[in-house]
Amino acid sequence: MPGDPSQMASAGPALRADALRNRERILRAAREAFASHGIDVPMATIARRAGVGTATLYRRFPTRDDLVAEAFADQASACADLVDHALADPDPWRGFAASLYRIAAMQVADRGFGAAFLGSSPLSPELEERRARAEEGFARLILRAKQAGALRADFERTDLTLVLMAVDGIRADTAEAALAAARRMVGHLLRSFRTDPGSAPPLPPPAPVGLYHLEL
């Protein structure tokens, strides 16, 4: 009957569960769209992919910054954590090299994350804090590798940006091929960064890419 207390009590949790499902659908659609097309995907497109109305999207995430921050929260933490892990490696060169391989893998796996976290656009306070932490960590990795005599003295922090820009340009038919291409390229670059290239480990396997992958 209308107004039955048991029915009224069960309505609240049902609505909260529905709202939670909508939120997760929005985040999943946003991550997929950002990964494929970058962070400039229209909010209406994300709402449509999530199967919700734009009003629902904006109710959960009032601004694009809110959505980007939530969508990339895990990746941002992982990026900052991998730098901390590299700094904990007693071998400065190994830590430096490992960090480049891992950040390159994150880039090719999610192009939206690369655009959001590694770009110059202002981010939410949470992502800005994590980005600043990662940048500071990379600066320390570079200094440690130089002081150990493993990294060329003329390597600059901006050279790291060049590496990330190069990785961002990788195109391949599959995620596996893109990862292989990123690893191979980083391997080549690391050899050029060493003070003693002859002592470098073997390169990662060749990547299954061809000239037809070039975007001219």
C-alpha positions as CSV (number, residue, x, y, z in Angstrom):
1,M,0.0,0.0,0.0
2,P,1.2,3.6,-0.6
3,G,3.3,4.9,2.2
4,D,4.1,1.4,3.5
5,P,7.3,1.9,5.7
6,S,9.0,-1.2,4.4
7,Q,8.6,0.0,0.8
8,M,9.8,3.5,1.7
9,A,12.8,2.1,3.5
10,S,13.9,0.0,0.6
11,A,13.5,2.9,-1.9
12,G,16.6,4.8,-0.6
13,P,19.2,2.0,-1.0
14,A,17.8,1.1,-4.5
15,L,18.3,4.7,-5.6
16,R,21.8,4.8,-4.2
17,A,22.7,1.6,-5.9
18,D,21.3,3.0,-9.2
19,A,23.3,6.1,-8.8
20,L,26.5,4.1,-8.1
21,R,25.9,2.0,-11.2
22,N,25.5,5.2,-13.3
23,R,28.7,6.6,-11.8
24,E,30.7,3.5,-12.7
25,R,29.3,3.4,-16.2
26,I,30.3,7.0,-16.7
27,L,33.8,6.4,-15.5
28,R,34.2,3.3,-17.6
29,A,33.0,5.2,-20.7
30,A,35.2,8.1,-19.9
31,R,38.3,6.0,-19.5
32,E,37.6,4.2,-22.8
33,A,37.0,7.4,-24.7
34,F,40.0,9.2,-23.1
35,A,42.2,6.2,-23.9
36,S,41.2,6.1,-27.5
37,H,40.8,9.8,-28.3
38,G,42.4,11.9,-25.6
39,I,40.8,14.1,-23.0
40,D,39.0,16.5,-25.4
41,V,36.2,14.1,-26.1
42,P,32.9,16.0,-25.7
43,M,31.1,15.3,-22.4
44,A,27.9,14.5,-24.4
45,T,29.8,11.7,-26.2
46,I,30.8,10.2,-22.9
47,A,27.3,10.4,-21.6
48,R,26.0,8.7,-24.7
49,R,28.6,5.9,-24.5
50,A,27.7,5.4,-20.8
51,G,24.0,5.2,-21.7
52,V,23.0,8.1,-19.4
53,G,21.7,11.6,-20.0
54,T,24.1,14.6,-19.9
55,A,22.2,15.9,-16.9
56,T,23.1,12.6,-15.0
57,L,26.7,13.0,-16.1
58,Y,27.0,16.6,-14.8
59,R,25.2,15.7,-11.6
60,R,27.9,13.1,-10.9
61,F,30.8,15.2,-12.3
62,P,30.0,18.9,-12.5
63,T,33.1,19.8,-14.6
64,R,35.4,18.0,-17.0
65,D,38.3,18.4,-14.5
66,D,36.2,16.4,-12.0
67,L,35.7,13.6,-14.5
68,V,39.3,13.6,-15.6
69,A,40.6,13.5,-12.0
70,E,38.4,10.6,-11.0
71,A,39.0,8.7,-14.3
72,F,42.8,8.8,-13.9
73,A,43.1,8.7,-10.1
74,D,44.5,5.1,-10.1
75,Q,46.9,5.8,-13.0
76,A,48.2,9.0,-11.5
77,S,48.9,7.2,-8.2
78,A,50.6,4.4,-10.1
79,C,52.8,6.9,-12.0
80,A,54.0,8.6,-8.8
81,D,54.5,5.2,-7.1
82,L,56.6,3.8,-9.9
83,V,59.0,6.8,-9.6
84,D,59.2,6.1,-5.8
85,H,59.9,2.5,-6.5
86,A,62.7,3.4,-9.0
87,L,64.3,5.7,-6.4
88,A,64.3,2.9,-3.9
89,D,66.4,0.8,-6.3
90,P,70.1,0.7,-5.1
91,D,71.3,0.8,-8.7
92,P,70.6,4.4,-9.9
93,W,70.8,3.4,-13.6
94,R,68.5,0.5,-13.3
95,G,66.0,2.6,-11.4
96,F,66.2,5.3,-14.1
97,A,65.8,2.9,-17.0
98,A,63.0,0.9,-15.3
99,S,61.0,4.1,-14.8
100,L,61.2,5.0,-18.5
101,Y,60.1,1.6,-19.6
102,R,57.1,1.7,-17.2
103,I,56.0,5.2,-17.9
104,A,56.2,4.4,-21.7
105,A,54.0,1.3,-21.1
106,M,51.4,3.4,-19.3
107,Q,51.4,5.9,-22.1
108,V,50.7,3.5,-24.9
109,A,48.1,1.7,-22.8
110,D,46.1,4.8,-22.2
111,R,46.6,7.9,-24.4
112,G,44.2,9.9,-22.4
113,F,46.3,9.5,-19.3
114,G,49.4,10.6,-21.2
115,A,47.6,13.7,-22.4
116,A,46.2,14.5,-19.0
117,F,49.0,13.6,-16.6
118,L,52.1,14.3,-18.8
119,G,50.8,17.4,-20.7
120,S,51.0,21.0,-19.7
121,S,47.3,21.7,-19.2
122,P,46.1,22.6,-15.7
123,L,44.7,19.7,-13.7
124,S,42.7,19.2,-10.6
125,P,44.6,19.8,-7.3
126,E,44.8,16.1,-6.7
127,L,46.3,15.3,-10.1
128,E,48.6,18.3,-9.9
129,E,50.0,17.1,-6.6
130,R,50.7,13.7,-8.1
131,R,52.2,15.1,-11.2
132,A,54.5,17.4,-9.2
133,R,55.5,14.4,-7.1
134,A,56.4,12.4,-10.2
135,E,58.3,15.4,-11.7
136,E,60.3,15.8,-8.6
137,G,61.0,12.1,-8.5
138,F,62.2,12.0,-12.1
139,A,64.6,14.9,-11.3
140,R,66.1,12.9,-8.5
141,L,66.4,9.8,-10.7
142,I,68.3,11.8,-13.3
143,L,70.6,13.3,-10.7
144,R,71.3,9.9,-9.0
145,A,72.2,8.3,-12.4
146,K,74.5,11.2,-13.3
147,Q,76.3,11.1,-9.9
148,A,76.8,7.3,-10.4
149,G,78.5,8.1,-13.7
150,A,76.0,6.0,-15.6
151,L,74.0,8.8,-17.3
152,R,75.5,11.3,-19.6
153,A,76.3,14.6,-18.0
154,D,74.6,16.6,-20.8
155,F,71.3,14.8,-20.3
156,E,68.6,17.4,-19.3
157,R,65.2,17.1,-17.7
158,T,63.7,18.3,-21.0
159,D,65.2,15.3,-22.7
160,L,62.8,13.2,-20.7
161,T,60.0,15.2,-22.2
162,L,61.3,14.4,-25.6
163,V,61.2,10.7,-24.8
164,L,57.6,10.9,-23.7
165,M,56.6,12.9,-26.8
166,A,58.2,10.2,-29.0
167,V,56.3,7.5,-27.2
168,D,53.1,9.4,-27.7
169,G,53.6,9.2,-31.4
170,I,53.7,5.4,-31.5
171,R,51.0,3.8,-33.7
172,A,50.4,0.1,-34.0
173,D,47.6,-2.4,-34.9
174,T,47.3,-3.9,-31.4
175,A,48.0,-2.9,-27.8
176,E,50.7,-5.6,-27.7
177,A,52.4,-4.2,-30.8
178,A,52.3,-0.7,-29.4
179,L,53.9,-1.9,-26.2
180,A,56.6,-3.8,-28.1
181,A,57.3,-0.6,-30.1
182,A,57.6,1.5,-27.0
183,R,60.0,-0.9,-25.3
184,R,62.2,-1.2,-28.4
185,M,62.3,2.6,-28.8
186,V,63.1,3.3,-25.1
187,G,65.8,0.6,-25.3
188,H,67.5,2.5,-28.2
189,L,67.2,5.8,-26.4
190,L,68.6,4.5,-23.2
191,R,71.7,3.3,-25.1
192,S,72.3,6.8,-26.3
193,F,71.9,8.2,-22.8
194,R,74.5,5.9,-21.2
195,T,78.0,7.1,-20.6
196,D,79.2,3.7,-21.8
197,P,76.8,2.4,-24.5
198,G,78.8,-0.7,-25.0
199,S,77.8,-2.0,-21.5
200,A,74.1,-1.7,-22.3
201,P,71.9,-4.8,-22.0
202,P,70.4,-6.3,-25.2
203,L,67.6,-4.4,-26.8
204,P,64.0,-5.6,-26.4
205,P,62.7,-7.6,-29.3
206,P,61.8,-5.8,-32.6
207,A,58.3,-4.4,-32.8
208,P,55.8,-5.6,-35.4
209,V,55.3,-2.2,-37.1
210,G,55.8,-1.0,-40.6
211,L,55.9,2.2,-42.6
212,Y,52.2,2.0,-43.2
213,H,51.7,2.9,-39.5
214,L,53.1,6.4,-40.2
215,E,50.6,9.2,-40.0
216,L,51.8,11.6,-42.7
